[in-house]
């Protein structure tokens, strides 16, 4: 083997003339590919993190400021009591009783209620159970069925009166028992407004069951 032969080539390659074998280091393509992929992945992660930060500091605030979507908001529905049909004053028979020491109040009050469209039943002094025992402006008394029907309508004419039902009572008539603090019925103008509001109540907010 010639001394000019590079080590490790044995006798396979010999230098002849002016031509020499080219000595190149092995190409490391695998390492370059790995480095390229790693760089791309790192850039991708940096970009994704930047977008997340932008969303937190801009988009998140806009979403909270805008509030819930319209579909996820609350819906308003009338209450159960409001949906029940209320009787007209002409469909309510009122018995007027005087539980005070002042005479003539029962007839005077009954006449005014009649002018306002109510039907009048019995008129006179209150029974011993209530005579001189009603301390407020009055007591509205009726059967259980009148709690959300006749009594609220009659209460528009004497707003401060107490309402009470009697489970043992039969029929549909209601009583207006005049109390010691009674001066007069609610002014007709105000009573008409209360009656109109009672006929068309405001809807009650209720949370929507639809999922967001």
C-alpha positions in Angstrom: 0.0 0.0 0.0 1.4 3.3 -0.9 2.1 5.9 1.8 0.0 8.3 -0.2 -3.1 6.1 0.2 -5.4 7.6 2.9 -5.7 5.5 6.0 -8.7 3.2 6.1 -8.9 2.7 2.4 -6.8 -0.3 2.2 -5.6 -1.0 -1.2 -8.8 -0.3 -3.0 -7.9 3.2 -3.8 -4.6 4.3 -5.1 -3.5 7.7 -6.1 -2.7 7.7 -9.7 -1.6 10.8 -11.5 -3.0 14.1 -10.4 -6.5 12.8 -9.3 -7.3 12.3 -5.6 -10.5 10.9 -4.0 -12.7 13.6 -2.5 -12.9 13.3 1.3 -16.3 14.6 2.5 -17.9 14.2 5.8 -21.2 12.2 5.9 -24.2 14.3 5.4 -26.4 14.7 8.4 -29.8 15.1 6.8 -31.7 13.4 9.6 -30.5 15.9 12.1 -31.4 18.8 9.9 -34.9 17.5 9.5 -35.4 17.1 13.2 -34.1 20.6 13.8 -36.5 22.0 11.2 -39.5 20.2 12.7 -38.6 21.3 16.2 -38.3 24.9 15.1 -41.6 24.9 13.3 -43.3 23.4 16.4 -41.8 26.0 18.7 -42.9 28.8 16.4 -46.4 27.3 16.3 -46.6 27.1 20.1 -45.5 30.7 20.4 -48.1 31.8 17.9 -50.9 29.9 19.7 -49.9 31.3 23.1 -49.9 34.8 21.6 -53.5 34.3 20.3 -54.6 33.0 23.6 -53.3 36.1 25.4 -55.0 38.3 22.9 -58.3 36.5 23.4 -58.0 36.8 27.2 -57.2 40.5 27.2 -59.6 41.6 24.4 -62.2 39.0 23.3 -62.9 37.8 26.9 -63.7 41.3 28.1 -65.9 42.0 25.1 -67.9 38.8 25.8 -68.4 39.7 29.5 -69.3 43.3 28.6 -71.8 42.2 26.1 -73.5 39.9 28.6 -75.4 36.7 27.9 -76.9 35.9 24.6 -80.5 36.8 24.0 -81.4 33.2 23.8 -79.9 32.6 27.2 -81.6 35.5 29.0 -84.6 35.5 31.2 -88.1 35.2 29.7 -91.2 36.8 31.1 -94.4 34.9 31.7 -97.5 35.9 33.5 -98.0 34.5 36.9 -100.5 31.7 37.6 -102.8 34.1 39.5 -102.7 36.6 36.6 -103.7 34.0 34.0 -106.8 33.1 36.0 -109.9 35.0 34.6 -111.1 37.7 37.0 -114.8 38.4 37.3 -116.2 41.8 36.3 -117.7 44.0 39.1 -121.2 43.2 37.7 -120.5 39.5 38.3 -119.8 40.0 42.0 -122.5 40.2 44.7 -121.4 42.2 47.7 -123.0 42.1 51.2 -122.3 45.3 53.0 -122.3 45.3 56.8 -121.6 48.1 59.3 -119.4 47.1 62.3 -119.1 50.6 63.7 -121.2 52.8 65.9 -121.9 55.2 63.1 -125.3 54.7 61.5 -126.0 54.8 57.8 -122.5 53.7 56.6 -123.7 50.3 55.2 -126.3 51.8 53.0 -124.1 54.7 51.9 -121.3 52.4 51.0 -123.6 49.9 49.2 -125.1 52.7 47.1 -121.6 53.8 46.0 -120.6 50.2 45.1 -123.7 49.8 43.1 -122.8 53.0 41.1 -119.4 51.4 40.4 -121.0 48.3 38.8 -121.2 45.8 41.7 -124.3 43.8 42.6 -125.5 44.4 46.1 -126.9 41.7 48.4 -127.6 42.2 52.1 -127.1 45.6 53.7 -127.2 46.1 57.5 -125.3 45.9 60.7 -122.5 43.3 61.2 -123.1 40.2 63.3 -121.9 39.9 66.9 -118.8 38.1 65.6 -117.6 41.3 63.9 -119.6 44.1 65.5 -117.2 46.8 66.9 -114.3 44.3 66.4 -113.0 45.4 63.0 -110.3 47.9 63.9 -109.1 48.7 60.3 -110.9 50.3 57.4 -112.8 47.1 56.7 -112.8 43.4 56.2 -113.4 41.6 53.0 -114.7 38.1 53.6 -115.6 35.3 51.2 -115.3 31.6 50.4 -112.0 30.0 49.5 -112.8 30.3 45.8 -112.9 34.1 46.1 -109.3 34.5 47.2 -107.9 35.1 43.8 -111.1 36.1 42.0 -113.8 38.3 43.7 -111.8 39.5 46.7 -109.0 41.2 44.7 -111.6 42.9 42.5 -113.5 44.2 45.5 -110.2 45.2 47.2 -109.7 47.8 44.5 -112.6 49.8 46.0 -111.1 49.7 49.5 -107.4 49.0 49.2 -106.5 49.0 52.9 -109.1 46.5 53.8 -108.1 43.1 55.2 -108.9 40.0 53.1 -110.0 36.8 54.7 -111.6 33.5 53.4 -113.8 31.0 55.2 -113.5 27.4 54.1 -116.9 26.5 55.6 -118.6 29.3 53.6 -120.7 28.3 50.6 -121.8 30.3 47.5 -119.9 33.1 45.7 -121.1 36.2 47.6 -118.5 38.3 49.4 -118.9 40.6 52.4 -117.6 44.1 53.0 -117.6 44.7 56.7 -117.0 48.3 57.5 -114.4 48.9 60.3 -113.8 51.6 62.8 -111.1 53.3 60.7 -113.3 53.6 57.6 -113.9 57.0 56.1 -114.9 56.3 52.5 -114.2 54.0 49.6 -111.1 54.5 47.5 -111.6 57.4 45.1 -113.3 56.1 41.9 -110.4 57.4 39.7 -107.8 55.5 41.7 -110.1 52.4 42.0 -110.5 52.3 38.2 -106.7 52.4 37.7 -106.2 49.6 40.2 -108.9 47.6 38.5 -107.3 48.1 35.1 -103.9 47.1 36.5 -105.4 44.0 38.0 -106.9 43.0 34.7 -103.5 43.4 32.9 -100.7 42.6 35.3 -97.1 42.9 34.5 -95.4 39.7 33.4 -93.3 37.9 36.0 -89.6 37.3 35.0 -88.7 33.6 34.9 -85.3 32.0 34.1 -85.2 30.3 30.7 -84.6 26.6 30.7 -82.8 26.7 27.4 -79.1 25.9 27.7 -76.6 28.4 26.5 
